[in-house]
Amino acid sequence: MPTHPRRPLSRSIWLGGASVAIWFCCPFWMAVCYLALPLGVAGLCYGIAHHRSPDKELRVQARTGLALATAGTAAAVAYLIFLAIHPGTLVQE
């Protein structure tokens, strides 16, 4: 049994996890990409800032947040590139 209390999760994990989870929870990808992109970028910024911490537990959380934020941001950017290449998908005839 640990003698010290557990530290709450880093903001990079919350923001990165939200940027990934929103893709699975909402079927309207047109709206999701504009929400996931800023969440993912903010998660990346917090992850980079916390990755330089001398605390080992915070560095591990920062790496996890960086992985989640990278996945969410990459999905948003890939979808925006897809929309730019195929502009006809926005209009349903």
C-alpha positions in Angstrom: 0.0 0.0 0.0 1.5 3.3 -1.0 2.2 5.8 1.8 1.9 8.9 -0.4 -1.3 10.1 -2.2 -1.6 9.6 -5.9 -1.1 12.7 -8.0 -4.0 13.7 -10.3 -3.5 13.1 -14.0 -1.7 15.7 -16.0 -3.5 18.1 -18.2 -1.8 16.7 -21.2 -3.5 13.3 -20.6 -6.9 15.0 -20.1 -6.6 17.1 -23.3 -5.0 14.4 -25.4 -7.6 11.9 -24.2 -10.4 14.3 -25.0 -9.0 14.9 -28.5 -9.0 11.2 -29.2 -12.3 10.3 -27.4 -14.3 12.9 -29.2 -13.6 11.1 -32.5 -15.3 7.9 -31.2 -18.2 9.7 -29.4 -19.5 12.0 -32.1 -20.4 10.9 -35.6 -20.3 14.4 -37.0 -16.7 14.6 -38.0 -17.1 18.0 -39.6 -17.7 19.5 -36.2 -15.4 17.1 -34.4 -12.3 18.1 -36.3 -12.6 21.7 -35.2 -12.9 20.6 -31.6 -10.2 18.0 -31.6 -7.6 20.1 -33.2 -7.3 22.8 -30.4 -7.6 20.1 -27.7 -4.8 18.1 -29.3 -2.5 21.1 -29.7 -3.1 22.2 -26.1 -2.3 18.6 -25.0 0.9 18.7 -27.0 1.9 22.0 -25.5 1.3 20.8 -21.9 3.0 17.5 -22.7 6.1 19.2 -24.0 6.2 21.5 -21.0 5.7 18.7 -18.5 8.2 16.4 -20.2 11.0 18.6 -19.0 10.0 18.2 -15.4 12.5 16.5 -13.0 9.7 14.4 -11.5 9.6 10.9 -13.1 5.9 10.3 -12.6 5.1 13.6 -14.3 7.4 12.7 -17.3 5.6 9.4 -17.7 2.2 11.2 -17.7 3.6 13.7 -20.2 4.6 11.0 -22.6 1.2 9.4 -22.4 -0.5 12.7 -23.0 1.8 13.4 -25.9 0.9 10.1 -27.5 -2.8 10.8 -27.1 -2.6 14.4 -28.2 -0.5 13.4 -31.3 -3.1 10.8 -32.3 -6.1 13.3 -31.9 -4.3 16.1 -33.7 -3.1 13.9 -36.5 -6.6 12.6 -37.0 -8.0 16.2 -37.2 -5.3 17.3 -39.6 -5.8 14.2 -41.8 -9.5 14.9 -41.9 -9.0 18.5 -42.8 -6.6 17.5 -45.6 -9.2 15.0 -46.8 -11.8 17.8 -46.9 -9.4 20.1 -48.8 -8.7 17.4 -51.4 -12.4 16.3 -51.8 -14.5 19.5 -51.4 -17.5 17.8 -52.9 -18.0 15.6 -49.8 -19.3 18.6 -47.9 -22.3 19.0 -50.3 -24.9 16.2 -50.4 -27.0 16.3 -53.6 
